[in-house]
Structures are given as C-alpha cells and as structure tokens.
Amino acid sequence: MPERPMQTRITELLGIDYPIIQGGMQWVGRAELASAVSNAGGLGILTALTQPSPEALRAEIRRCRDMTDRPFGVNLTLLPTIDPVPFDEYIRAIVESGIKIVETAGRSPEPFLATLKAGGAKVIHKCTSVRHSLKAEALGCDAVSVDGFECAGHTGEDDVPNLVLLPCAAAVLKVPIIASGGIGTASQLVAALALGAEGINMGTRFVATDEAPVHDNVKRAMVEADERQTALVLRTLQNTARVFRNAIAEEVLAIEAREGATDFADLRPLLAGRRGRERVLEGGDINDGVWTAGMVIGLIDDVPSCAELVQRIVREARELIATRIARFA
Ligand SMILES: Cc1cc2nc3c(=O)[nH]c(=O)nc-3n(C[C@H](O)[C@H](O)[C@H](O)COP(=O)(O)O)c2cc1C
C-alpha cells in the first residue's frame, strides 16, 4: 500500500502527494527522471537548458506528458553561459507548452516573471541566501527553494549550511519554503520540516536512482563515496560550484591555488559542460570530467527506483515522528 499523502502548503501549491521535489539538473533532468518522480507522487522537473533549443524543449515537455499525467515542472537556470542562451524563447516554449510550475535559479527571475505569471505558472525561485529569498518573495514568486551550503552545484559565496540557513529564512519569509541541499533521507525531511520548511528539494539523491539517465558508474561512485568526496571549484572567481572530488576537480583546484588571479581560459577545457556530459555522465569514466554532486553522497547507499525512494522517505519520516520525536512531546 502506498503511503497516504503528506500535506503541506507546498503539496497544495503544486498539486502533488508528497512534499518531495527533484531539482533541475543539467543533462540529468530529462523526461525519464522527471516523469518517474512525478509518478511517484513528488514533483519532477525537466531542465530547460539540457535541451539544445526551445523547440527541443517543447518536444521534451510533450515526451514527459506522454510518460506521466501528474504535474511536473521546468527548471530555467539563468546563469551566464559561454554561449548566449535565448532565454526569452525558452520562456515562450515553457508558457506555450502549458507548463504551470517553473523553477528559476542562478539570478533574479524578475525579467521573466510577468510572462510566466501571465501564462499561469507558479514560480519557485531557488537561491542560497535569505536576502535573495526575500527579494524573490517581494517580486511575487510563489515559493522559495533555500539551497544550503551542502548542496550540489552553485553554493553561492556565503557558505551557510541549512541547519542555520533554513530557520533564518523561515523567520522572515511568508511564502512556503522548500529545503534544498544535502537532503536524501527521511530524518532530513523531518529535520527540514522542524526547521520551518514545507518540502524538500533533492538533486544528488535523485541521480542515484534507476530512472536517472546517467551511466551506472556514476551511480556506483555515489554509493561508494563518503561525505568528504566533493570539492568546491571556481571559488577564486566567486562562482563556486560543488562537484564530485575526482582527478579533474583536483586539477582545477591546483590551478586555482596558483599565485595570482585565476585565468578562466586555463580552466575552460577541464570544466566544459560537454566534457562532463560525454565522458562522465554518458561515457561512465567518472574521473575524466567535472560532474556536479553534493555532500549527501555520504548518505547514499543504494540505487532504488524513484517510487521506492519517495515511499521510503515518507514511510520512515512518519515512523521517526511517531517514535524518536514523539517521545519528547
Ligand atoms: C548533476 C546535477 C546537475 C545540476 N544542474 C542544475 C542546473 O542546471 N540548474 C539548477 O538550478 N540546479 C542544478 N543542480 C542543483 C539541484 O537542482 C539542487 O538545487 C541541488 O542538487 C540540491 O542539493 P543536493 O544535490 O544536495 O540535493 C544540479 C545538481 C546536480 C546533482
């Protein structure tokens, strides 16, 4: 028997059964994964820029609709890129495809918010600080994903982990908060709820699932790794990203540790997204490119299906609340 729904303001806002979201993930957030998470009762999210063009995104949205009749969202990452991205056209593809949930990240969604709202989309903005969360709320975002320092990918430069960041955010925000970063287990869902969040967002944990479209070697490496096996690259350029600590990440760190200002040209061949995708995520050589992963790899011990993972988290969260937590009430 599947667990009964677990209601929060986030599940009500998004029309889902459980307050568990799969965050946008470049090269990973495709229809296979997003539909599996949505079919499991959480919210799956397609990653817009994984698709090479707005037309390809429209096709991917159609493909995902064929795989689930549950709500799913689209992530639009607004970071500066080496090749310019036609953001307006991606936004048009999202709105015209009838997408009603959009996760924005990277910088303020302000330039696109009116169009998304006019299309009827709920906007979740993901950011790494209280001040950016407040800005997102003031702009009219419907929810904020608060990404603590533990997270995979862009950590920001404040380095505040979720044990402090979430209650700081909860003290001042009125819109519902989604806890993001470092989360993969039921006890962390319970903790996130206690800290003021009404849902969790997971990236890394969902990469180590059956349906994630990445090479098995990547999933196995996550199972084997401990919590110290991530590295912060691009710190010297104030564009910090948490990645799996492998040979290439070490090479990047060695270049960044040299005296004098870091020249991005030295790093580009090592950090190229295409290299990580082709050699690691598709090719399975976990040491031949940079790939995004968070500290939660230390808590990943298996590669379940998305349905098994979501059910396990909800079931164990309820058990925890009824046992370990209830005895203090
Ligand atoms: C492989 C991978 C790729 C990611 N790519 C993106 C991205 O393109 N845009 C984005 O907003 N977040 C991206 N993220 C971050 C996740 O959406 C999420 O915020 C983060 O993974 C949460 O931390 P966790 O990994 O500890 O759960 C990525 C994460 C991973 C693991």
The ligand as a MOL file (V3000), in Angstrom:
LIG
                    3D

  0  0  0     0  0            999 V3000
M  V30 BEGIN CTAB
M  V30 COUNTS 31 33 0 0 0
M  V30 BEGIN ATOM
M  V30 1 C 24.0450 16.6590 -11.6640 0
M  V30 2 C 23.4160 17.9350 -11.1590 0
M  V30 3 C 23.1580 18.9710 -12.0530 0
M  V30 4 C 22.5550 20.1500 -11.5930 0
M  V30 5 N 22.2340 21.1280 -12.5040 0
M  V30 6 C 21.4900 22.2130 -12.1000 0
M  V30 7 C 21.0150 23.1520 -13.0450 0
M  V30 8 O 21.2600 23.0570 -14.2560 0
M  V30 9 N 20.2580 24.1860 -12.5870 0
M  V30 10 C 19.9440 24.3340 -11.2690 0
M  V30 11 O 19.2320 25.2770 -10.9250 0
M  V30 12 N 20.3960 23.4550 -10.3500 0
M  V30 13 C 21.1480 22.4080 -10.7340 0
M  V30 14 N 21.5580 21.4720 -9.8030 0
M  V30 15 C 21.2120 21.6940 -8.3820 0
M  V30 16 C 19.9210 20.9520 -7.9670 0
M  V30 17 O 18.7910 21.4050 -8.6380 0
M  V30 18 C 19.6710 21.1360 -6.4580 0
M  V30 19 O 19.4840 22.5060 -6.1640 0
M  V30 20 C 20.8080 20.6000 -5.6530 0
M  V30 21 O 21.2570 19.3990 -6.2000 0
M  V30 22 C 20.3940 20.3810 -4.2180 0
M  V30 23 O 21.4440 19.8310 -3.4950 0
M  V30 24 P 21.6410 18.2330 -3.2940 0
M  V30 25 O 22.3190 17.7770 -4.5170 0
M  V30 26 O 22.4770 18.1480 -2.1040 0
M  V30 27 O 20.2850 17.6350 -3.1460 0
M  V30 28 C 22.2150 20.3160 -10.2150 0
M  V30 29 C 22.5130 19.2720 -9.3340 0
M  V30 30 C 23.0960 18.0890 -9.7840 0
M  V30 31 C 23.3870 16.9860 -8.8040 0
M  V30 END ATOM
M  V30 BEGIN BOND
M  V30 1 1 1 2
M  V30 2 1 2 3
M  V30 3 2 2 30
M  V30 4 2 3 4
M  V30 5 1 4 5
M  V30 6 1 4 28
M  V30 7 2 5 6
M  V30 8 1 6 7
M  V30 9 1 6 13
M  V30 10 2 7 8
M  V30 11 1 7 9
M  V30 12 1 9 10
M  V30 13 2 10 11
M  V30 14 1 10 12
M  V30 15 2 12 13
M  V30 16 1 13 14
M  V30 17 1 14 15
M  V30 18 1 14 28
M  V30 19 1 15 16
M  V30 20 1 16 17
M  V30 21 1 16 18
M  V30 22 1 18 19
M  V30 23 1 18 20
M  V30 24 1 20 21
M  V30 25 1 20 22
M  V30 26 1 22 23
M  V30 27 1 23 24
M  V30 28 2 24 25
M  V30 29 1 24 26
M  V30 30 1 24 27
M  V30 31 2 28 29
M  V30 32 1 29 30
M  V30 33 1 30 31
M  V30 END BOND
M  V30 END CTAB
M  END
